[in-house]
Amino acid sequence: MSDVLECIELAKVYGEGDTQTPVLKSLSLSVKRGELLAIVGSSGCGKSTFLHLAGALDEPSSGQVLIQGTDIFSLDDKARARFRNENLGFIYQFHHLMMEFSALENVAMPLLIRGDAPNIAKNAAKEMLEKVGLGHRIEHRPAQLSGGERQRVAIARALVTKPALVLADEPTGNLDFDTAQQIYQLITELNQDLGISFVVVTHDLSLAAKMDRQLRLDHGALAPLMSGVA
């Protein structure tokens, strides 16, 4: 399998002079196409910072991020935004859905932003909502959906562009245990059906154990998770 994500000597430092705070230190990582990777670590260890860099939402202090071989920080802002839209999907702990729009409209939004015709975008959104088990809820607004259903909409939105890689930040952290299990099962099924890579950061070791590979982020560096995964 080829690498869909490669991070090379990635570092992030906040502040200046004597107030500098290093968060990531020469972090290197490769993620294969179709791989499910979990990154675990305590709160404040830099998991979200890493995802923001890997997703081109923030710039590193040094190092490179390659998505399908493209150095995303060599692109200008406009090209980087388009590349992100076409190649990456994002799932967050809080769904960040637009409350005034239906599930269908929320999922279609990334396609409309990139310029797809409305009928094409809505057909693709409907198909993806059906894949995540919400074909019967497409006209419902987020306030009419349960927490688990909202997260399924968020997952459908992340996948509707058929990205090479999905970055997920505590995607089940705001859900009860049973719903969290269902969401992780859904991620696994979609990974197998669509061949999309997932990098999931989480503090939940039992959920991390369901992924193909587990790493721990500690003191700004990644290491294999040798124990504690059940």
Helices and strands as residue ranges (DSSP letters): E 3-14, G 17-19, E 21-32, E 36-40, H 47-54, E 62-67, E 70-71, G 72-74, H 77-87, E 88-92, H 103-113, H 118-131, G 135-137, G 142-144, H 147-159, E 165-169, H 177-194, E 197-202, H 205-208, E 213-218, E 221-224
